[in-house]
Amino acid sequence: MISCEKAAKICNKLQYKEASFFEKISLKFHLLICKTCPQFSKKNSEFTSLCEKAHLQSLTEEEKIKMKQELENVNE
Ligand SMILES: [Zn+2]
């Protein structure tokens, strides 16, 4: 689980398309689980729009397969 600070940094990287695949997955998981970011985002409209974009962006089939592989590797 990444920190909210890390999530915000990945949001910024996403804006410039510099986030790695693993960072994108980490961010998606963070936004699914985190209770703090939605509250924080009310105070920071930029952070909201970036994270909402990341959250709403659907995974491609290829990304889903990669994500499954990443998760399997973590469990080993
Ligand atoms: Zn958070």
N, CA, C, O and the ligand as a Tripos MOL2 file, in Angstrom:
@<TRIPOS>MOLECULE
protein
  305   303    77     0     0
PROTEIN
NO_CHARGES

@<TRIPOS>ATOM
      1 N           0.8510   -1.2040    0.0000 N.3       1 MET1
      2 CA          0.0000    0.0000    0.0000 C.3       1 MET1
      3 C           0.8820    1.2480    0.0000 C.2       1 MET1
      4 O           1.7200    1.4290    0.8830 O.2       1 MET1
      5 N           0.6820    2.1020   -0.9990 N.am      2 ILE2
      6 CA          1.4750    3.3220   -1.0900 C.3       2 ILE2
      7 C           0.8470    4.4250   -0.2340 C.2       2 ILE2
      8 O          -0.3430    4.3760    0.0780 O.2       2 ILE2
      9 N           1.6420    5.4030    0.1350 N.am      3 SER3
     10 CA          1.1440    6.5190    0.9420 C.3       3 SER3
     11 C           0.3450    7.4870    0.0770 C.2       3 SER3
     12 O           0.4270    7.4590   -1.1510 O.2       3 SER3
     13 N          -0.4390    8.3550    0.7500 N.am      4 CYS4
     14 CA         -1.2160    9.3630    0.0260 C.3       4 CYS4
     15 C          -0.2760   10.3320   -0.7050 C.2       4 CYS4
     16 O          -0.5810   10.8300   -1.7890 O.2       4 CYS4
     17 N           0.8670   10.5770   -0.0760 N.am      5 GLU5
     18 CA          1.8660   11.4740   -0.6760 C.3       5 GLU5
     19 C           2.3750   10.8730   -1.9810 C.2       5 GLU5
     20 O           2.5070   11.5680   -2.9880 O.2       5 GLU5
     21 N           2.6610    9.5690   -1.9500 N.am      6 LYS6
     22 CA          3.1320    8.8610   -3.1450 C.3       6 LYS6
     23 C           2.0410    8.8770   -4.2200 C.2       6 LYS6
     24 O           2.3240    9.0780   -5.4010 O.2       6 LYS6
     25 N           0.7950    8.6630   -3.7980 N.am      7 ALA7
     26 CA         -0.3260    8.6710   -4.7410 C.3       7 ALA7
     27 C          -0.4200   10.0090   -5.4610 C.2       7 ALA7
     28 O          -0.6570   10.0620   -6.6680 O.2       7 ALA7
     29 N          -0.2340   11.0850   -4.7110 N.am      8 ALA8
     30 CA         -0.2990   12.4330   -5.2950 C.3       8 ALA8
     31 C           0.8260   12.6290   -6.3010 C.2       8 ALA8
     32 O           0.6290   13.2430   -7.3500 O.2       8 ALA8
     33 N           2.0180   12.1010   -5.9760 N.am      9 LYS9
     34 CA          3.1600   12.2140   -6.8900 C.3       9 LYS9
     35 C           2.8960   11.4460   -8.1820 C.2       9 LYS9
     36 O           3.2240   11.9150   -9.2720 O.2       9 LYS9
     37 N           2.2950   10.2500   -8.0490 N.am     10 ILE10
     38 CA          1.9820    9.4570   -9.2480 C.3      10 ILE10
     39 C           0.9320   10.1760  -10.0820 C.2      10 ILE10
     40 O           0.9850   10.1380  -11.3120 O.2      10 ILE10
     41 N          -0.0200   10.8290   -9.4270 N.am     11 CYS11
     42 CA         -1.0300   11.6230  -10.1450 C.3      11 CYS11
     43 C          -0.3510   12.6830  -11.0110 C.2      11 CYS11
     44 O          -0.7200   12.9010  -12.1650 O.2      11 CYS11
     45 N           0.6460   13.3330  -10.4240 N.am     12 ASN12
     46 CA          1.3780   14.3470  -11.1820 C.3      12 ASN12
     47 C           2.1270   13.7330  -12.3550 C.2      12 ASN12
     48 O           2.1430   14.2890  -13.4530 O.2      12 ASN12
     49 N           2.7500   12.5760  -12.1140 N.am     13 LYS13
     50 CA          3.4890   11.8960  -13.1860 C.3      13 LYS13
     51 C           2.5450   11.4650  -14.3030 C.2      13 LYS13
     52 O           2.8940   11.5310  -15.4820 O.2      13 LYS13
     53 N           1.3450   11.0220  -13.9240 N.am     14 LEU14
     54 CA          0.3430   10.6020  -14.9120 C.3      14 LEU14
     55 C           0.0030   11.7440  -15.8720 C.2      14 LEU14
     56 O          -0.2180   11.5360  -17.0650 O.2      14 LEU14
     57 N          -0.0300   12.9450  -15.3150 N.am     15 GLN15
     58 CA         -0.3620   14.1190  -16.1150 C.3      15 GLN15
     59 C           0.6270   14.2710  -17.2670 C.2      15 GLN15
     60 O           0.2720   14.6980  -18.3650 O.2      15 GLN15
     61 N           1.8780   13.9090  -16.9850 N.am     16 TYR16
     62 CA          2.9210   14.0270  -18.0120 C.3      16 TYR16
     63 C           3.2380   12.6780  -18.6640 C.2      16 TYR16
     64 O           4.2330   12.5290  -19.3730 O.2      16 TYR16
     65 N           2.3540   11.6910  -18.3980 N.am     17 LYS17
     66 CA          2.5230   10.3420  -18.9530 C.3      17 LYS17
     67 C           3.8730    9.7260  -18.5930 C.2      17 LYS17
     68 O           4.4620    8.9900  -19.3850 O.2      17 LYS17
     69 N           4.3570   10.0370  -17.3860 N.am     18 GLU18
     70 CA          5.6530    9.5130  -16.9430 C.3      18 GLU18
     71 C           5.5040    8.3740  -15.9330 C.2      18 GLU18
     72 O           6.5000    7.7750  -15.5280 O.2      18 GLU18
     73 N           4.2870    8.0750  -15.5300 N.am     19 ALA19
     74 CA          4.0850    7.0270  -14.5390 C.3      19 ALA19
     75 C           4.2890    5.6540  -15.1730 C.2      19 ALA19
     76 O           3.8310    5.3960  -16.2860 O.2      19 ALA19
     77 N           4.9830    4.7780  -14.4480 N.am     20 SER20
     78 CA          5.1940    3.4220  -14.9370 C.3      20 SER20
     79 C           3.9120    2.6100  -14.7670 C.2      20 SER20
     80 O           2.9810    3.0250  -14.0770 O.2      20 SER20
     81 N           3.8860    1.4340  -15.4180 N.am     21 PHE21
     82 CA          2.7090    0.5650  -15.2960 C.3      21 PHE21
     83 C           2.4460    0.2210  -13.8310 C.2      21 PHE21
     84 O           1.3090    0.2730  -13.3620 O.2      21 PHE21
     85 N           3.5200   -0.1310  -13.1160 N.am     22 PHE22
     86 CA          3.3700   -0.5290  -11.7140 C.3      22 PHE22
     87 C           2.8630    0.6410  -10.8580 C.2      22 PHE22
     88 O           2.0650    0.4420   -9.9410 O.2      22 PHE22
     89 N           3.3270    1.8540  -11.1600 N.am     23 GLU23
     90 CA          2.8530    3.0370  -10.4280 C.3      23 GLU23
     91 C           1.3690    3.2710  -10.6670 C.2      23 GLU23
     92 O           0.6310    3.6220   -9.7470 O.2      23 GLU23
     93 N           0.9380    3.0730  -11.9100 N.am     24 LYS24
     94 CA         -0.4870    3.2460  -12.2420 C.3      24 LYS24
     95 C          -1.3520    2.2540  -11.4700 C.2      24 LYS24
     96 O          -2.4050    2.6090  -10.9410 O.2      24 LYS24
     97 N          -0.8880    1.0020  -11.4140 N.am     25 ILE25
     98 CA         -1.6200   -0.0290  -10.6730 C.3      25 ILE25
     99 C          -1.6570    0.3240   -9.1910 C.2      25 ILE25
    100 O          -2.6980    0.2170   -8.5420 O.2      25 ILE25
    101 N          -0.4990    0.7500   -8.6580 N.am     26 SER26
    102 CA         -0.4290    1.1280   -7.2450 C.3      26 SER26
    103 C          -1.4050    2.2480   -6.9390 C.2      26 SER26
    104 O          -2.0800    2.2340   -5.9090 O.2      26 SER26
    105 N          -1.4750    3.2140   -7.8340 N.am     27 LEU27
    106 CA         -2.3850    4.3530   -7.6570 C.3      27 LEU27
    107 C          -3.8400    3.8920   -7.6950 C.2      27 LEU27
    108 O          -4.6500    4.3150   -6.8700 O.2      27 LEU27
    109 N          -4.1690    3.0300   -8.6490 N.am     28 LYS28
    110 CA         -5.5450    2.5340   -8.7630 C.3      28 LYS28
    111 C          -5.9630    1.8170   -7.4810 C.2      28 LYS28
    112 O          -7.0700    2.0180   -6.9830 O.2      28 LYS28
    113 N          -5.0640    0.9750   -6.9490 N.am     29 PHE29
    114 CA         -5.3740    0.2650   -5.7090 C.3      29 PHE29
    115 C          -5.5250    1.2450   -4.5550 C.2      29 PHE29
    116 O          -6.4210    1.1180   -3.7210 O.2      29 PHE29
    117 N          -4.6230    2.2310   -4.5250 N.am     30 HIS30
    118 CA         -4.6720    3.2180   -3.4480 C.3      30 HIS30
    119 C          -6.0100    3.9530   -3.4460 C.2      30 HIS30
    120 O          -6.6260    4.1390   -2.3970 O.2      30 HIS30
    121 N          -6.4470    4.3660   -4.6270 N.am     31 LEU31
    122 CA         -7.6950    5.1330   -4.7270 C.3      31 LEU31
    123 C          -8.9100    4.2740   -4.3760 C.2      31 LEU31
    124 O          -9.9240    4.7840   -3.9020 O.2      31 LEU31
    125 N          -8.7970    2.9660   -4.6130 N.am     32 LEU32
    126 CA         -9.9010    2.0610   -4.2700 C.3      32 LEU32
    127 C         -10.0170    1.9010   -2.7580 C.2      32 LEU32
    128 O         -11.1160    1.8090   -2.2120 O.2      32 LEU32
    129 N          -8.8590    1.8680   -2.0900 N.am     33 ILE33
    130 CA         -8.8220    1.5430   -0.6640 C.3      33 ILE33
    131 C          -8.8410    2.7780    0.2270 C.2      33 ILE33
    132 O          -9.4550    2.7730    1.2940 O.2      33 ILE33
    133 N          -8.1530    3.8560   -0.2250 N.am     34 CYS34
    134 CA         -7.9020    5.0140    0.6440 C.3      34 CYS34
    135 C          -9.1710    5.7870    0.9750 C.2      34 CYS34
    136 O          -9.9910    6.0830    0.1050 O.2      34 CYS34
    137 N          -9.3080    6.1030    2.2530 N.am     35 LYS35
    138 CA        -10.4490    6.9090    2.7110 C.3      35 LYS35
    139 C         -10.0580    8.3870    2.8120 C.2      35 LYS35
    140 O         -10.9190    9.2640    2.8780 O.2      35 LYS35
    141 N          -8.7690    8.6420    2.8220 N.am     36 THR36
    142 CA         -8.2670   10.0050    3.0420 C.3      36 THR36
    143 C          -8.2560   10.8270    1.7670 C.2      36 THR36
    144 O          -8.6220   12.0030    1.7860 O.2      36 THR36
    145 N          -7.8410   10.2280    0.6620 N.am     37 CYS37
    146 CA         -7.7010   10.9750   -0.5820 C.3      37 CYS37
    147 C          -9.0020   11.6560   -1.0350 C.2      37 CYS37
    148 O          -8.9530   12.8120   -1.4560 O.2      37 CYS37
    149 N         -10.1630   10.9850   -0.9660 N.am     38 PRO38
    150 CA        -11.4040   11.6720   -1.3700 C.3      38 PRO38
    151 C         -11.6840   12.9050   -0.5280 C.2      38 PRO38
    152 O         -12.2230   13.8880   -1.0360 O.2      38 PRO38
    153 N         -11.3240   12.8720    0.7640 N.am     39 GLN39
    154 CA        -11.5110   14.0340    1.6390 C.3      39 GLN39
    155 C         -10.5260   15.1290    1.2840 C.2      39 GLN39
    156 O         -10.8800   16.3030    1.1810 O.2      39 GLN39
    157 N          -9.2860   14.7180    1.1000 N.am     40 PHE40
    158 CA         -8.2230   15.6540    0.7560 C.3      40 PHE40
    159 C          -8.5210   16.3430   -0.5680 C.2      40 PHE40
    160 O          -8.2510   17.5310   -0.7420 O.2      40 PHE40
    161 N          -9.0770   15.5800   -1.4920 N.am     41 SER41
    162 CA         -9.2920   16.0990   -2.8430 C.3      41 SER41
    163 C         -10.3050   17.2420   -2.8740 C.2      41 SER41
    164 O         -10.2910   18.0630   -3.7900 O.2      41 SER41
    165 N         -11.1880   17.2920   -1.8690 N.am     42 LYS42
    166 CA        -12.1540   18.3900   -1.8050 C.3      42 LYS42
    167 C         -11.4530   19.7380   -1.6340 C.2      42 LYS42
    168 O         -11.9530   20.7840   -2.0480 O.2      42 LYS42
    169 N         -10.2690   19.6710   -1.0030 N.am     43 LYS43
    170 CA         -9.5160   20.9020   -0.7370 C.3      43 LYS43
    171 C          -8.5580   21.2290   -1.8810 C.2      43 LYS43
    172 O          -7.9970   22.3230   -1.9440 O.2      43 LYS43
    173 N          -8.3860   20.2820   -2.7640 N.am     44 ASN44
    174 CA         -7.3850   20.4840   -3.8190 C.3      44 ASN44
    175 C          -7.9520   20.0080   -5.1490 C.2      44 ASN44
    176 O          -7.8840   18.8220   -5.4700 O.2      44 ASN44
    177 N          -8.5010   20.9180   -5.9080 N.am     45 SER45
    178 CA         -9.2190   20.5500   -7.1270 C.3      45 SER45
    179 C          -8.2980   19.9100   -8.1710 C.2      45 SER45
    180 O          -8.7300   19.0590   -8.9480 O.2      45 SER45
    181 N          -7.0370   20.3210   -8.1820 N.am     46 GLU46
    182 CA         -6.1020   19.7570   -9.1560 C.3      46 GLU46
    183 C          -5.8750   18.2770   -8.8690 C.2      46 GLU46
    184 O          -5.9120   17.4300   -9.7620 O.2      46 GLU46
    185 N          -5.6370   17.9970   -7.5800 N.am     47 PHE47
    186 CA         -5.4200   16.6100   -7.1620 C.3      47 PHE47
    187 C          -6.6570   15.7740   -7.4980 C.2      47 PHE47
    188 O          -6.5280   14.6340   -7.9450 O.2      47 PHE47
    189 N          -7.8330   16.3230   -7.2900 N.am     48 THR48
    190 CA         -9.0840   15.6140   -7.5820 C.3      48 THR48
    191 C          -9.1670   15.2170   -9.0490 C.2      48 THR48
    192 O          -9.3940   14.0550   -9.3860 O.2      48 THR48
    193 N          -8.9770   16.2040   -9.9100 N.am     49 SER49
    194 CA         -9.1790   15.9440  -11.3340 C.3      49 SER49
    195 C          -8.1760   14.9080  -11.8410 C.2      49 SER49
    196 O          -8.5270   14.0450  -12.6450 O.2      49 SER49
    197 N          -6.9340   14.9930  -11.3720 N.am     50 LEU50
    198 CA         -5.9120   14.0460  -11.8110 C.3      50 LEU50
    199 C          -6.2400   12.6390  -11.3450 C.2      50 LEU50
    200 O          -6.1570   11.6810  -12.1130 O.2      50 LEU50
    201 N          -6.6130   12.5280  -10.0760 N.am     51 CYS51
    202 CA         -6.8880   11.2120   -9.5230 C.3      51 CYS51
    203 C          -8.1790   10.6230  -10.0760 C.2      51 CYS51
    204 O          -8.2800    9.4130  -10.2770 O.2      51 CYS51
    205 N          -9.1450   11.4640  -10.3150 N.am     52 GLU52
    206 CA        -10.3930   10.9700  -10.9030 C.3      52 GLU52
    207 C         -10.1330   10.4180  -12.2910 C.2      52 GLU52
    208 O         -10.6950    9.4000  -12.6940 O.2      52 GLU52
    209 N          -9.2660   11.1150  -13.0140 N.am     53 LYS53
    210 CA         -8.9060   10.6620  -14.3590 C.3      53 LYS53
    211 C          -8.2550    9.2710  -14.2920 C.2      53 LYS53
    212 O          -8.5780    8.3730  -15.0680 O.2      53 LYS53
    213 N          -7.3400    9.1310  -13.3490 N.am     54 ALA54
    214 CA         -6.6380    7.8560  -13.1890 C.3      54 ALA54
    215 C          -7.6040    6.7560  -12.7790 C.2      54 ALA54
    216 O          -7.5130    5.6190  -13.2420 O.2      54 ALA54
    217 N          -8.5300    7.1220  -11.9010 N.am     55 HIS55
    218 CA         -9.4720    6.1520  -11.3430 C.3      55 HIS55
    219 C         -10.4740    5.6780  -12.4030 C.2      55 HIS55
    220 O         -10.8190    4.4990  -12.4740 O.2      55 HIS55
    221 N         -10.9250    6.6230  -13.2170 N.am     56 LEU56
    222 CA        -11.9780    6.3120  -14.1850 C.3      56 LEU56
    223 C         -11.4360    5.6420  -15.4450 C.2      56 LEU56
    224 O         -12.1650    4.9710  -16.1750 O.2      56 LEU56
    225 N         -10.1500    5.8400  -15.6820 N.am     57 GLN57
    226 CA         -9.5190    5.2560  -16.8670 C.3      57 GLN57
    227 C          -9.5660    3.7280  -16.7640 C.2      57 GLN57
    228 O          -8.9930    3.1480  -15.8430 O.2      57 GLN57
    229 N         -10.2300    3.1020  -17.6830 N.am     58 SER58
    230 CA        -10.3870    1.6510  -17.5900 C.3      58 SER58
    231 C          -9.1420    0.9290  -18.0970 C.2      58 SER58
    232 O          -8.4170    1.4340  -18.9550 O.2      58 SER58
    233 N          -8.9140   -0.2510  -17.5530 N.am     59 LEU59
    234 CA         -7.7620   -1.0500  -17.9410 C.3      59 LEU59
    235 C          -8.0190   -1.7470  -19.2820 C.2      59 LEU59
    236 O          -9.1290   -2.1960  -19.5660 O.2      59 LEU59
    237 N          -6.9720   -1.8230  -20.0870 N.am     60 THR60
    238 CA         -7.0740   -2.6130  -21.3130 C.3      60 THR60
    239 C          -6.9190   -4.0930  -20.9510 C.2      60 THR60
    240 O          -6.4790   -4.4240  -19.8500 O.2      60 THR60
    241 N          -7.2750   -4.9600  -21.8650 N.am     61 GLU61
    242 CA         -7.1280   -6.4060  -21.6200 C.3      61 GLU61
    243 C          -5.6770   -6.7470  -21.3050 C.2      61 GLU61
    244 O          -5.3920   -7.5520  -20.4190 O.2      61 GLU61
    245 N          -4.7620   -6.1180  -22.0490 N.am     62 GLU62
    246 CA         -3.3330   -6.3720  -21.8520 C.3      62 GLU62
    247 C          -2.8990   -5.9750  -20.4440 C.2      62 GLU62
    248 O          -2.1330   -6.6850  -19.7920 O.2      62 GLU62
    249 N          -3.4050   -4.8210  -19.9840 N.am     63 GLU63
    250 CA         -3.0620   -4.3370  -18.6390 C.3      63 GLU63
    251 C          -3.6290   -5.2540  -17.5570 C.2      63 GLU63
    252 O          -2.9900   -5.4810  -16.5290 O.2      63 GLU63
    253 N          -4.8310   -5.7780  -17.7940 N.am     64 LYS64
    254 CA         -5.4470   -6.6970  -16.8240 C.3      64 LYS64
    255 C          -4.5860   -7.9530  -16.6610 C.2      64 LYS64
    256 O          -4.3810   -8.4400  -15.5490 O.2      64 LYS64
    257 N          -4.0850   -8.4690  -17.7930 N.am     65 ILE65
    258 CA         -3.2370   -9.6680  -17.7530 C.3      65 ILE65
    259 C          -1.9400   -9.3580  -17.0190 C.2      65 ILE65
    260 O          -1.4820  -10.1410  -16.1870 O.2      65 ILE65
    261 N          -1.3520   -8.2030  -17.3380 N.am     66 LYS66
    262 CA         -0.1120   -7.7890  -16.6700 C.3      66 LYS66
    263 C          -0.3360   -7.6340  -15.1730 C.2      66 LYS66
    264 O           0.5000   -8.0430  -14.3660 O.2      66 LYS66
    265 N          -1.4760   -7.0380  -14.8030 N.am     67 MET67
    266 CA         -1.7910   -6.8030  -13.4070 C.3      67 MET67
    267 C          -1.9050   -8.1260  -12.6610 C.2      67 MET67
    268 O          -1.4160   -8.2630  -11.5400 O.2      67 MET67
    269 N          -2.5560   -9.0960  -13.2930 N.am     68 LYS68
    270 CA         -2.7080  -10.4240  -12.6960 C.3      68 LYS68
    271 C          -1.3370  -11.0540  -12.4650 C.2      68 LYS68
    272 O          -1.0780  -11.6560  -11.4240 O.2      68 LYS68
    273 N          -0.4640  -10.8990  -13.4650 N.am     69 GLN69
    274 CA          0.8840  -11.4580  -13.3590 C.3      69 GLN69
    275 C           1.6560  -10.7780  -12.2240 C.2      69 GLN69
    276 O           2.3400  -11.4440  -11.4480 O.2      69 GLN69
    277 N           1.5420   -9.4550  -12.1340 N.am     70 GLU70
    278 CA          2.2230   -8.7040  -11.0690 C.3      70 GLU70
    279 C           1.7720   -9.2050   -9.6960 C.2      70 GLU70
    280 O           2.5930   -9.4130   -8.8030 O.2      70 GLU70
    281 N           0.4670   -9.3940   -9.5380 N.am     71 LEU71
    282 CA         -0.0910   -9.8250   -8.2640 C.3      71 LEU71
    283 C           0.3650  -11.2330   -7.9160 C.2      71 LEU71
    284 O           0.6510  -11.5300   -6.7560 O.2      71 LEU71
    285 N           0.4340  -12.0980   -8.9210 N.am     72 GLU72
    286 CA          0.8980  -13.4690   -8.6970 C.3      72 GLU72
    287 C           2.3570  -13.4610   -8.2520 C.2      72 GLU72
    288 O           2.7600  -14.2460   -7.3940 O.2      72 GLU72
    289 N           3.1380  -12.5720   -8.8430 N.am     73 ASN73
    290 CA          4.5520  -12.4770   -8.4640 C.3      73 ASN73
    291 C           4.7180  -12.0210   -7.0240 C.2      73 ASN73
    292 O           5.6200  -12.4810   -6.3240 O.2      73 ASN73
    293 N           3.8520  -11.1190   -6.5790 N.am     74 VAL74
    294 CA          3.9150  -10.5980   -5.2080 C.3      74 VAL74
    295 C           3.6250  -11.7150   -4.2060 C.2      74 VAL74
    296 O           4.2450  -11.7800   -3.1450 O.2      74 VAL74
    297 N           2.6900  -12.5820   -4.5430 N.am     75 ASN75
    298 CA          2.2910  -13.6580   -3.6230 C.3      75 ASN75
    299 C           3.3210  -14.7650   -3.4960 C.2      75 ASN75
    300 O           3.2890  -15.5330   -2.5340 O.2      75 ASN75
    301 N           4.2310  -14.8560   -4.4510 N.am     76 GLU76
    302 CA          5.2150  -15.9510   -4.4110 C.3      76 GLU76
    303 C           6.2460  -15.7490   -3.3120 C.2      76 GLU76
    304 O           7.1410  -16.5780   -3.1450 O.2      76 GLU76
    305 ZN         -4.7510    8.3320   -0.0410 Zn       77 ZN77
@<TRIPOS>BOND
     1     1     2 1
     2     2     3 1
     3     3     4 2
     4     3     5 am
     5     5     6 1
     6     6     7 1
     7     7     8 2
     8     7     9 am
     9     9    10 1
    10    10    11 1
    11    11    12 2
    12    11    13 am
    13    13    14 1
    14    14    15 1
    15    15    16 2
    16    15    17 am
    17    17    18 1
    18    18    19 1
    19    19    20 2
    20    19    21 am
    21    21    22 1
    22    22    23 1
    23    23    24 2
    24    23    25 am
    25    25    26 1
    26    26    27 1
    27    27    28 2
    28    27    29 am
    29    29    30 1
    30    30    31 1
    31    31    32 2
    32    31    33 am
    33    33    34 1
    34    34    35 1
    35    35    36 2
    36    35    37 am
    37    37    38 1
    38    38    39 1
    39    39    40 2
    40    39    41 am
    41    41    42 1
    42    42    43 1
    43    43    44 2
    44    43    45 am
    45    45    46 1
    46    46    47 1
    47    47    48 2
    48    47    49 am
    49    49    50 1
    50    50    51 1
    51    51    52 2
    52    51    53 am
    53    53    54 1
    54    54    55 1
    55    55    56 2
    56    55    57 am
    57    57    58 1
    58    58    59 1
    59    59    60 2
    60    59    61 am
    61    61    62 1
    62    62    63 1
    63    63    64 2
    64    63    65 am
    65    65    66 1
    66    66    67 1
    67    67    68 2
    68    67    69 am
    69    69    70 1
    70    70    71 1
    71    71    72 2
    72    71    73 am
    73    73    74 1
    74    74    75 1
    75    75    76 2
    76    75    77 am
    77    77    78 1
    78    78    79 1
    79    79    80 2
    80    79    81 am
    81    81    82 1
    82    82    83 1
    83    83    84 2
    84    83    85 am
    85    85    86 1
    86    86    87 1
    87    87    88 2
    88    87    89 am
    89    89    90 1
    90    90    91 1
    91    91    92 2
    92    91    93 am
    93    93    94 1
    94    94    95 1
    95    95    96 2
    96    95    97 am
    97    97    98 1
    98    98    99 1
    99    99   100 2
   100    99   101 am
   101   101   102 1
   102   102   103 1
   103   103   104 2
   104   103   105 am
   105   105   106 1
   106   106   107 1
   107   107   108 2
   108   107   109 am
   109   109   110 1
   110   110   111 1
   111   111   112 2
   112   111   113 am
   113   113   114 1
   114   114   115 1
   115   115   116 2
   116   115   117 am
   117   117   118 1
   118   118   119 1
   119   119   120 2
   120   119   121 am
   121   121   122 1
   122   122   123 1
   123   123   124 2
   124   123   125 am
   125   125   126 1
   126   126   127 1
   127   127   128 2
   128   127   129 am
   129   129   130 1
   130   130   131 1
   131   131   132 2
   132   131   133 am
   133   133   134 1
   134   134   135 1
   135   135   136 2
   136   135   137 am
   137   137   138 1
   138   138   139 1
   139   139   140 2
   140   139   141 am
   141   141   142 1
   142   142   143 1
   143   143   144 2
   144   143   145 am
   145   145   146 1
   146   146   147 1
   147   147   148 2
   148   147   149 am
   149   149   150 1
   150   150   151 1
   151   151   152 2
   152   151   153 am
   153   153   154 1
   154   154   155 1
   155   155   156 2
   156   155   157 am
   157   157   158 1
   158   158   159 1
   159   159   160 2
   160   159   161 am
   161   161   162 1
   162   162   163 1
   163   163   164 2
   164   163   165 am
   165   165   166 1
   166   166   167 1
   167   167   168 2
   168   167   169 am
   169   169   170 1
   170   170   171 1
   171   171   172 2
   172   171   173 am
   173   173   174 1
   174   174   175 1
   175   175   176 2
   176   175   177 am
   177   177   178 1
   178   178   179 1
   179   179   180 2
   180   179   181 am
   181   181   182 1
   182   182   183 1
   183   183   184 2
   184   183   185 am
   185   185   186 1
   186   186   187 1
   187   187   188 2
   188   187   189 am
   189   189   190 1
   190   190   191 1
   191   191   192 2
   192   191   193 am
   193   193   194 1
   194   194   195 1
   195   195   196 2
   196   195   197 am
   197   197   198 1
   198   198   199 1
   199   199   200 2
   200   199   201 am
   201   201   202 1
   202   202   203 1
   203   203   204 2
   204   203   205 am
   205   205   206 1
   206   206   207 1
   207   207   208 2
   208   207   209 am
   209   209   210 1
   210   210   211 1
   211   211   212 2
   212   211   213 am
   213   213   214 1
   214   214   215 1
   215   215   216 2
   216   215   217 am
   217   217   218 1
   218   218   219 1
   219   219   220 2
   220   219   221 am
   221   221   222 1
   222   222   223 1
   223   223   224 2
   224   223   225 am
   225   225   226 1
   226   226   227 1
   227   227   228 2
   228   227   229 am
   229   229   230 1
   230   230   231 1
   231   231   232 2
   232   231   233 am
   233   233   234 1
   234   234   235 1
   235   235   236 2
   236   235   237 am
   237   237   238 1
   238   238   239 1
   239   239   240 2
   240   239   241 am
   241   241   242 1
   242   242   243 1
   243   243   244 2
   244   243   245 am
   245   245   246 1
   246   246   247 1
   247   247   248 2
   248   247   249 am
   249   249   250 1
   250   250   251 1
   251   251   252 2
   252   251   253 am
   253   253   254 1
   254   254   255 1
   255   255   256 2
   256   255   257 am
   257   257   258 1
   258   258   259 1
   259   259   260 2
   260   259   261 am
   261   261   262 1
   262   262   263 1
   263   263   264 2
   264   263   265 am
   265   265   266 1
   266   266   267 1
   267   267   268 2
   268   267   269 am
   269   269   270 1
   270   270   271 1
   271   271   272 2
   272   271   273 am
   273   273   274 1
   274   274   275 1
   275   275   276 2
   276   275   277 am
   277   277   278 1
   278   278   279 1
   279   279   280 2
   280   279   281 am
   281   281   282 1
   282   282   283 1
   283   283   284 2
   284   283   285 am
   285   285   286 1
   286   286   287 1
   287   287   288 2
   288   287   289 am
   289   289   290 1
   290   290   291 1
   291   291   292 2
   292   291   293 am
   293   293   294 1
   294   294   295 1
   295   295   296 2
   296   295   297 am
   297   297   298 1
   298   298   299 1
   299   299   300 2
   300   299   301 am
   301   301   302 1
   302   302   303 1
   303   303   304 2
@<TRIPOS>SUBSTRUCTURE
     1 MET1         2 RESIDUE 1 A MET
     2 ILE2         6 RESIDUE 1 A ILE
     3 SER3        10 RESIDUE 1 A SER
     4 CYS4        14 RESIDUE 1 A CYS
     5 GLU5        18 RESIDUE 1 A GLU
     6 LYS6        22 RESIDUE 1 A LYS
     7 ALA7        26 RESIDUE 1 A ALA
     8 ALA8        30 RESIDUE 1 A ALA
     9 LYS9        34 RESIDUE 1 A LYS
    10 ILE10       38 RESIDUE 1 A ILE
    11 CYS11       42 RESIDUE 1 A CYS
    12 ASN12       46 RESIDUE 1 A ASN
    13 LYS13       50 RESIDUE 1 A LYS
    14 LEU14       54 RESIDUE 1 A LEU
    15 GLN15       58 RESIDUE 1 A GLN
    16 TYR16       62 RESIDUE 1 A TYR
    17 LYS17       66 RESIDUE 1 A LYS
    18 GLU18       70 RESIDUE 1 A GLU
    19 ALA19       74 RESIDUE 1 A ALA
    20 SER20       78 RESIDUE 1 A SER
    21 PHE21       82 RESIDUE 1 A PHE
    22 PHE22       86 RESIDUE 1 A PHE
    23 GLU23       90 RESIDUE 1 A GLU
    24 LYS24       94 RESIDUE 1 A LYS
    25 ILE25       98 RESIDUE 1 A ILE
    26 SER26      102 RESIDUE 1 A SER
    27 LEU27      106 RESIDUE 1 A LEU
    28 LYS28      110 RESIDUE 1 A LYS
    29 PHE29      114 RESIDUE 1 A PHE
    30 HIS30      118 RESIDUE 1 A HIS
    31 LEU31      122 RESIDUE 1 A LEU
    32 LEU32      126 RESIDUE 1 A LEU
    33 ILE33      130 RESIDUE 1 A ILE
    34 CYS34      134 RESIDUE 1 A CYS
    35 LYS35      138 RESIDUE 1 A LYS
    36 THR36      142 RESIDUE 1 A THR
    37 CYS37      146 RESIDUE 1 A CYS
    38 PRO38      150 RESIDUE 1 A PRO
    39 GLN39      154 RESIDUE 1 A GLN
    40 PHE40      158 RESIDUE 1 A PHE
    41 SER41      162 RESIDUE 1 A SER
    42 LYS42      166 RESIDUE 1 A LYS
    43 LYS43      170 RESIDUE 1 A LYS
    44 ASN44      174 RESIDUE 1 A ASN
    45 SER45      178 RESIDUE 1 A SER
    46 GLU46      182 RESIDUE 1 A GLU
    47 PHE47      186 RESIDUE 1 A PHE
    48 THR48      190 RESIDUE 1 A THR
    49 SER49      194 RESIDUE 1 A SER
    50 LEU50      198 RESIDUE 1 A LEU
    51 CYS51      202 RESIDUE 1 A CYS
    52 GLU52      206 RESIDUE 1 A GLU
    53 LYS53      210 RESIDUE 1 A LYS
    54 ALA54      214 RESIDUE 1 A ALA
    55 HIS55      218 RESIDUE 1 A HIS
    56 LEU56      222 RESIDUE 1 A LEU
    57 GLN57      226 RESIDUE 1 A GLN
    58 SER58      230 RESIDUE 1 A SER
    59 LEU59      234 RESIDUE 1 A LEU
    60 THR60      238 RESIDUE 1 A THR
    61 GLU61      242 RESIDUE 1 A GLU
    62 GLU62      246 RESIDUE 1 A GLU
    63 GLU63      250 RESIDUE 1 A GLU
    64 LYS64      254 RESIDUE 1 A LYS
    65 ILE65      258 RESIDUE 1 A ILE
    66 LYS66      262 RESIDUE 1 A LYS
    67 MET67      266 RESIDUE 1 A MET
    68 LYS68      270 RESIDUE 1 A LYS
    69 GLN69      274 RESIDUE 1 A GLN
    70 GLU70      278 RESIDUE 1 A GLU
    71 LEU71      282 RESIDUE 1 A LEU
    72 GLU72      286 RESIDUE 1 A GLU
    73 ASN73      290 RESIDUE 1 A ASN
    74 VAL74      294 RESIDUE 1 A VAL
    75 ASN75      298 RESIDUE 1 A ASN
    76 GLU76      302 RESIDUE 1 A GLU
    77 ZN77       305 GROUP 0 **** ****
